[in-house]
């Protein structure tokens, strides 16, 4: 398989859907601060309104191309429709625009669904796929996993294209496929969510995004959103789908590494530099055993923190004298 277009993981704490059928909402979305804005041509647009939504999205992207991409939005994506005809019409509309970084593909049930999108994009925007040229900038693809078949075929789906950059769990369609009733505990989705996170990590994809919180109004909605964010993060998800602007701040904050996590990770990276100089293998820090997997996780967390705007430099200064403790010394005490 060819290497992925970029080795830098994409951060998607919030993946925010904006209906492409609403020019007003699309314009307003440019003022939001979000890792991702996904203009939606699928579920939020009725079948009869899809041609008009494509036209509105085309006009919006044309206007956006004439100006620099807003710095408050890290990634602009489009969720297309499934089905060969709708898929081709959607990709024909959006492929020429350099502002579109990512394609979100719904109802992926087999590797062929991803392969079809990859091939179509290569045909519609050949300059973006010409390796070794200044225009080389392949689209990233994110797959929505929404069916039982998709969950059972995750390994094959993750290997379908070098452009595949992330997975998303679509809970509502998954519940429909399995005749499940969604409950506040989300326990009915435990197997599927765990399988999706595991497959994404095994395939070294940039991101894995959790289900939508459908309750968001008032104090109860906020409490439910926070609970789902913490639960998703604990399961290994990088972020969450959002359907209302009021969800963005909470989601992006809760999917940040915590201050305590970042500080300890910085201490590990500083102590590790000194451990290498002292030829230490395993060592301890604050009473915890530190070995290679822990160090790799700490480095990844520090990198993510920096890219999310956390002041890692000040923490490095604070802990620049941090030393590792030889685990052999601990054993001899």
C-alpha positions as CSV (number, residue, x, y, z in Angstrom):
1,X,0.0,0.0,0.0
2,X,1.2,3.5,-0.8
3,X,2.1,5.7,2.2
4,X,-0.5,8.1,3.5
5,X,-0.4,11.6,2.1
6,X,0.7,13.1,5.4
7,X,2.4,11.6,8.4
8,X,1.1,14.3,10.7
9,X,-2.1,13.1,12.4
10,X,-5.2,15.3,11.9
11,X,-6.8,16.6,15.1
12,X,-10.6,16.3,15.0
13,X,-11.9,17.0,18.5
14,X,-15.1,18.3,17.1
15,X,-16.6,17.3,13.8
16,X,-19.4,19.8,13.2
17,X,-22.1,19.2,10.6
18,X,-23.5,22.2,8.8
19,X,-26.4,21.6,6.3
20,X,-25.3,22.5,2.8
21,X,-28.9,23.5,2.0
22,X,-28.6,26.6,4.1
23,X,-26.3,29.4,2.7
24,X,-26.9,31.3,6.0
25,X,-25.7,28.5,8.2
26,X,-22.6,27.9,5.9
27,X,-21.7,31.6,6.1
28,X,-22.2,31.6,9.8
29,X,-20.0,28.5,10.2
30,X,-16.9,30.5,9.1
31,X,-17.1,32.5,12.3
32,X,-16.9,29.4,14.6
33,X,-13.8,28.0,16.1
34,X,-13.6,24.3,15.4
35,X,-11.1,21.6,14.4
36,X,-13.5,20.6,11.7
37,X,-16.5,22.0,9.8
38,X,-18.3,19.4,7.7
39,X,-20.8,20.7,5.1
40,X,-23.5,18.1,4.9
41,X,-25.1,16.9,1.6
42,X,-26.5,13.7,3.2
43,X,-28.8,13.3,6.2
44,X,-29.5,17.0,6.9
45,X,-30.7,17.6,3.3
46,X,-34.0,16.1,2.0
47,X,-33.8,14.1,-1.3
48,X,-35.6,16.8,-3.3
49,X,-33.4,19.5,-2.0
50,X,-30.1,17.9,-2.8
51,X,-29.5,19.5,-6.3
52,X,-30.2,23.0,-4.7
53,X,-27.8,22.1,-1.8
54,X,-25.0,21.2,-4.2
55,X,-25.5,24.5,-6.0
56,X,-25.4,26.4,-2.7
57,X,-22.3,24.5,-1.5
58,X,-20.6,25.3,-4.9
59,X,-21.3,29.0,-4.5
60,X,-20.1,28.9,-0.8
61,X,-16.9,27.1,-1.7
62,X,-16.3,29.4,-4.7
63,X,-16.5,32.4,-2.4
64,X,-14.3,30.7,0.2
65,X,-11.6,30.0,-2.5
66,X,-11.3,33.7,-3.2
67,X,-10.1,34.3,0.4
68,X,-7.6,32.6,2.8
69,X,-9.1,29.7,4.8
70,X,-10.2,31.0,8.2
71,X,-7.5,30.3,10.8
72,X,-10.2,29.5,13.4
73,X,-11.1,26.4,11.3
74,X,-8.5,23.7,10.9
75,X,-10.3,21.5,8.4
76,X,-13.1,21.9,5.9
77,X,-14.9,18.7,4.9
78,X,-17.9,17.6,3.0
79,X,-20.2,14.7,3.8
80,X,-21.3,13.3,0.5
81,X,-24.2,10.9,-0.3
82,X,-23.9,7.2,-0.8
83,X,-25.1,5.6,-4.0
84,X,-23.1,5.8,-7.2
85,X,-25.1,8.6,-8.9
86,X,-25.4,10.9,-5.9
87,X,-21.8,10.2,-4.9
88,X,-20.5,11.1,-8.4
89,X,-22.7,14.3,-8.5
90,X,-21.4,15.4,-5.1
91,X,-17.8,14.7,-5.8
92,X,-18.0,16.5,-9.2
93,X,-19.3,19.5,-7.4
94,X,-16.6,19.7,-4.7
95,X,-13.5,18.1,-6.1
96,X,-12.1,21.2,-7.9
97,X,-12.1,23.3,-4.7
98,X,-8.7,23.4,-2.9
99,X,-10.4,24.5,0.3
100,X,-12.0,21.1,0.8
101,X,-9.5,19.0,2.8
102,X,-11.6,16.0,3.6
103,X,-14.4,13.8,2.3
104,X,-16.7,12.2,4.8
105,X,-18.2,9.0,3.3
106,X,-21.5,7.8,4.9
107,X,-22.7,4.2,5.4
108,X,-19.4,2.5,4.5
109,X,-20.1,-1.2,4.6
110,X,-17.2,-2.6,2.5
111,X,-13.8,-1.6,1.2
112,X,-15.3,-1.0,-2.2
113,X,-17.1,2.0,-0.9
114,X,-13.8,3.7,0.0
115,X,-12.1,2.5,-3.2
116,X,-14.9,4.1,-5.3
117,X,-14.5,7.5,-3.7
118,X,-10.7,7.3,-4.0
119,X,-10.8,6.4,-7.7
120,X,-13.5,9.1,-8.5
121,X,-11.5,11.8,-6.7
122,X,-8.3,10.9,-8.6
123,X,-10.2,11.2,-11.9
124,X,-12.0,14.5,-11.0
125,X,-9.0,16.3,-9.5
126,X,-5.8,14.7,-11.1
127,X,-3.6,17.7,-10.2
128,X,-4.1,16.9,-6.5
129,X,-2.9,13.4,-7.0
130,X,0.2,14.1,-9.1
131,X,3.0,13.0,-6.8
132,X,6.2,15.1,-6.9
133,X,4.4,18.3,-8.1
134,X,3.5,21.5,-6.2
135,X,-0.2,20.7,-6.5
136,X,0.1,17.3,-4.8
137,X,-2.5,17.5,-2.0
138,X,-4.7,14.4,-1.9
139,X,-8.1,14.6,-0.1
140,X,-8.3,12.8,3.2
141,X,-11.2,10.4,3.6
142,X,-13.1,9.7,6.7
143,X,-15.5,6.7,6.8
144,X,-18.8,6.6,8.8
145,X,-19.3,3.1,10.3
146,X,-23.0,2.7,10.6
147,X,-23.9,-1.0,10.0
148,X,-23.2,-4.4,11.4
149,X,-21.5,-5.4,8.2
150,X,-19.1,-2.5,8.5
151,X,-18.2,-3.4,12.1
152,X,-17.4,-7.0,11.0
153,X,-15.3,-5.7,8.0
154,X,-13.4,-3.0,9.8
155,X,-9.9,-4.4,9.0
156,X,-10.6,-4.6,5.3
157,X,-12.2,-1.1,5.3
158,X,-9.2,0.4,7.0
159,X,-6.9,-1.0,4.4
160,X,-9.0,0.2,1.4
161,X,-7.1,3.4,0.6
162,X,-4.0,5.3,1.6
163,X,-6.2,8.4,1.8
164,X,-8.4,6.9,4.6
165,X,-7.6,9.2,7.6
166,X,-10.3,8.4,10.2
167,X,-13.4,6.5,11.3
168,X,-16.7,7.9,12.7
169,X,-19.3,5.9,14.6
170,X,-22.8,6.6,13.3
171,X,-25.0,5.4,16.2
172,X,-28.4,6.2,14.9
173,X,-28.2,4.2,11.7
174,X,-26.3,1.4,13.5
175,X,-29.2,1.2,16.0
176,X,-31.6,1.0,13.1
177,X,-29.6,-1.7,11.5
178,X,-29.5,-3.8,14.7
179,X,-33.0,-2.9,15.9
180,X,-31.5,-1.3,19.0
181,X,-32.9,1.3,21.3
182,X,-30.5,4.0,22.3
183,X,-30.2,4.5,26.1
184,X,-28.4,7.2,28.2
185,X,-25.8,4.6,29.2
186,X,-24.9,3.8,25.6
187,X,-24.1,0.3,26.7
188,X,-25.8,-1.1,23.6
189,X,-23.0,0.4,21.5
190,X,-20.1,-0.8,23.7
191,X,-18.9,-3.6,21.3
192,X,-19.2,-1.5,18.2
193,X,-17.5,1.6,19.7
194,X,-14.6,-0.5,21.1
195,X,-14.2,-2.3,17.8
196,X,-14.0,0.9,15.8
197,X,-11.5,2.5,18.1
198,X,-9.3,-0.7,18.0
199,X,-9.4,-0.9,14.3
200,X,-8.5,2.8,13.8
201,X,-5.6,2.5,16.1
202,X,-4.4,-0.8,14.5
203,X,-4.5,0.9,11.1
204,X,-2.7,4.1,12.5
205,X,-5.5,6.4,11.3
206,X,-5.4,10.0,12.5
207,X,-8.7,10.1,14.3
208,X,-11.7,8.1,15.5
209,X,-14.8,10.2,16.2
210,X,-17.6,9.2,18.6
211,X,-21.4,9.4,18.2
212,X,-23.6,12.5,18.2
213,X,-25.1,13.7,21.5
214,X,-28.7,14.2,20.5
215,X,-29.6,16.0,23.8
216,X,-28.0,19.4,24.0
217,X,-30.5,21.9,25.3
218,X,-30.3,23.3,28.8
219,X,-28.4,22.1,31.8
220,X,-29.6,18.5,31.3
221,X,-28.3,18.6,27.7
222,X,-24.9,20.0,28.8
223,X,-24.5,17.4,31.5
224,X,-25.3,14.6,29.1
225,X,-22.8,16.0,26.5
226,X,-20.1,16.2,29.1
227,X,-20.8,12.7,30.3
228,X,-20.6,11.3,26.8
229,X,-17.4,13.2,26.0
230,X,-15.7,11.8,29.1
231,X,-16.9,8.4,28.4
232,X,-15.8,8.5,24.7
233,X,-12.4,9.9,25.6
234,X,-11.9,7.1,28.2
235,X,-12.7,4.5,25.4
236,X,-10.1,6.0,23.1
237,X,-12.1,8.3,20.9
238,X,-10.3,11.5,19.7
239,X,-13.4,13.6,19.3
240,X,-17.2,13.8,18.8
241,X,-19.7,14.7,16.1
242,X,-21.5,17.9,16.8
243,X,-24.9,19.1,15.4
244,X,-25.2,22.5,17.2
245,X,-22.7,25.3,17.7
246,X,-23.4,25.3,21.4
247,X,-21.7,21.9,21.6
248,X,-18.4,23.0,20.2
249,X,-16.7,24.6,23.2
250,X,-17.5,21.7,25.5
251,X,-16.5,19.0,23.1
252,X,-13.2,20.6,22.1
253,X,-12.3,21.4,25.8
254,X,-13.1,17.9,27.0
255,X,-11.2,16.2,24.3
256,X,-8.1,18.2,25.1
257,X,-5.4,16.5,27.2
258,X,-6.0,17.6,30.8
259,X,-3.5,20.0,32.4
260,X,-2.4,17.2,34.7
261,X,-1.9,14.8,31.8
262,X,0.2,17.3,29.8
263,X,2.3,18.3,32.7
264,X,3.2,14.6,33.6
265,X,3.9,13.9,29.9
266,X,6.3,16.9,29.7
267,X,8.1,15.6,32.8
268,X,8.4,12.2,31.2
269,X,9.9,13.6,27.9
270,X,12.4,15.7,29.8
271,X,13.4,12.9,32.1
272,X,13.7,10.5,29.2
273,X,16.2,12.7,27.5
274,X,18.4,12.4,30.5
275,X,17.7,8.7,30.9
276,X,19.1,8.2,27.4
277,X,22.2,10.0,28.3
278,X,22.6,7.8,31.4
279,X,21.9,4.6,29.4
280,X,18.9,3.8,31.6
281,X,16.3,1.3,30.3
282,X,13.2,1.3,32.5
283,X,13.2,4.0,35.2
284,X,10.7,5.7,37.5
285,X,9.1,9.1,37.8
286,X,6.9,10.2,40.7
287,X,6.7,6.6,41.8
288,X,5.5,5.3,38.4
289,X,7.5,2.8,36.3
290,X,8.4,4.4,32.9
291,X,9.2,2.3,29.9
292,X,9.2,2.6,26.1
293,X,5.4,2.4,25.6
294,X,4.8,5.1,28.3
295,X,7.4,7.3,26.7
296,X,5.9,7.0,23.2
297,X,2.4,7.9,24.6
298,X,3.9,10.9,26.5
299,X,5.5,12.2,23.3
300,X,2.3,11.8,21.3
301,X,0.3,13.6,24.0
302,X,2.8,16.5,24.2
303,X,2.7,16.8,20.4
304,X,-1.1,16.9,20.4
305,X,-1.1,19.5,23.2
306,X,1.2,21.8,21.3
307,X,-1.0,21.5,18.2
308,X,-4.1,22.3,20.2
309,X,-2.5,25.5,21.5
310,X,-1.5,24.5,25.0
311,X,1.6,26.3,26.3
312,X,4.0,23.4,26.5
313,X,7.1,25.6,26.4
314,X,6.3,27.0,29.8
315,X,5.9,23.5,31.2
316,X,9.3,22.5,29.7
317,X,10.9,25.5,31.5
318,X,9.1,24.6,34.7
319,X,10.4,21.0,34.7
320,X,13.7,21.4,32.9
321,X,15.6,20.0,35.9
322,X,13.5,16.9,36.1
323,X,15.6,13.7,36.5
324,X,14.7,10.1,36.1
325,X,15.1,7.6,39.0
326,X,17.0,4.4,38.2
327,X,14.6,1.6,38.8
328,X,17.5,-0.6,40.0
329,X,18.1,2.0,42.8
330,X,14.4,1.7,43.8
331,X,14.8,-2.1,44.1
332,X,17.8,-1.8,46.4
333,X,16.1,0.6,48.8
